[in-house]
Amino acid sequence: MQHFGDRLTHRISELNNPTVVGLDPRLSQIPEHLLSNARDEYGNTAEGAAEAILDFNRGIIDAIYDIVPAVKPQIAFYECYGHHGFRVYEETVRYAQEKGLIVIGDAKRNDIGSTAEAYAEGHLGKVDVFGELQKIIDTDALTVTPYLGTDGIVPFTKVCKEEGKGIFVLVRTSNPSADEIQGQTVGDELMDERVATLVEGWGRDLIGESGFSAVGAVVGATYPEEAKVLRNIMPNQIFLVPGYGAQGAGAEDVKASFYKNGTGAIVNSSRGIIFAYKKKEKPGEAYAEAAREAALEMKEDLGRLF
């Protein structure tokens, strides 16, 4: 399989759009006609909630697959419905991939030893099923946490190398309290800068023809000045940039994560696209159309940077 960094970079260039759409479906914001259909068939059950989410996701994917390179389902919005929700997460991954989208699983997994191996194999690689190796969840990339150090990352980079997959390591997140840990001074640098140095090292042997590694970094748009520093530390990392739109950051805030030629980053928007029908005051039946409009507007907004 083609190197993940090359594959993502090529698709961004092909569509001229560094956008990833976060599939974070909140049941309370899903259009009523989808909820009604699910209740009619399954009743007020977790299975019904999961099916409503799946229908919603399919509508979003159908609306945006030809204009954005990737989607990022956040697993918490699926896991909360138990095994029904996890099945819908898997089906969402498969449906998006069938439409040609790159899927970044936002699960923020990490551990050490055999546990980390199980996470890596389950989400990105192959799992032993009665002596036969099978792909199960099979996302193209996965978000991971660095807190356990190299021991917690090597199982993931091993699978990335074997399967042509990628990871995005949390370096500087977009939430207000990020400074409580990531902004603390360690010696003569900040904690996130120390992590960035590790990330650069973890990805050094996984650099593709594009010049980018299969080991990327999550760098929030809400800290643009720190993003400049982190870009210098991690020249070969693709930045996954949350915080645009609903979290308050705009196009100028994400600019520092990119190179001057417009490469090196992919910017996430979740609520601003998938629930755009509410902001645009369109009926629920037009939610997919509104999502497409919002995705095109974001593409145009980011396109002004380069």
Protein Blocks (a to p, Z undefined) as FASTA:
>chain_A
ZZfklmmmmmmmmnopacdcdddddfklgcfklmmmmmmmnopafklmmmmmmmmmmmmm
mmmmmmcfbdcddfklmmmnojmlmmmmmmmmmmmmmnopacdddehpadehjllmmmmm
mmmmccdeehiacdfklpabdcddfklommlmmmmmmmmmmnopacdddfbdcbfklmmm
mmpcehjacfklmmmmmmmmmmmmmccfkopafbdcdddfklmmlmmmmmmmmmmbccdd
ehihjlopafklmmmmpcfkopaiacddfklmmmmmmmnopafklmmmmmmmmmmmmmmm
mmmmZZ
